[in-house]
Amino acid sequence: LDLTSFDGLETVHNMYNVDMRELSFVDWPFREDCNCTPEKMAQAGFIHCPTDHEPDVARCFYCLIELEGWEPDDDPWSEHEKRSPNCGFLKMKKDFTELTVAEFFNLEKERLKVYLVRIIKTLSIPLSDFVQRLFFFFNLLFILFFFFFFP
């Protein structure tokens, strides 16, 4: 998942669905008899983002924290909570399918803020791409505002 591409933002948006996240773990090195199976990793909000040198990199689709060096006994939920205690995904108290529209828009607004902060910190994108993302972000905020205040 390339955070510097506009498509990356769209891809992450689809990752609210646990089944979509689990599909990213096709080449995950830990399977049976492990605590960090693809299913458990996906349930804890992770997507698999392997590199040539690190085959076990997993990133939270929401807070974007990247964890590597997994061991078979590692618990995905506790590792996520330990490394990113303020993650909005961890604070969700119900399944994505049970969220109200207002709850989803609030979560998405916060996720987009995390995404933009990450992009700004990298400063490795062309200004035109940043402006495009910023325009997209403000359009989403307008839509969220409209639906929240004018249901």
Secondary structure, DSSP 4 states (H G I P E B T S, - for coil): --TTSHHHHHHHHGGGSHHHHHHTTTT-S--TT-SS-HHHHHHTTEEE---SS-TT-EEETTT--EE----TT--HHHHHHHH-TT-HHHH--S-GGG--HHHHHHHHHHHHHHHHHHHHHH--S-HHHHHHHHHHHHHHHHHHHHHHH--
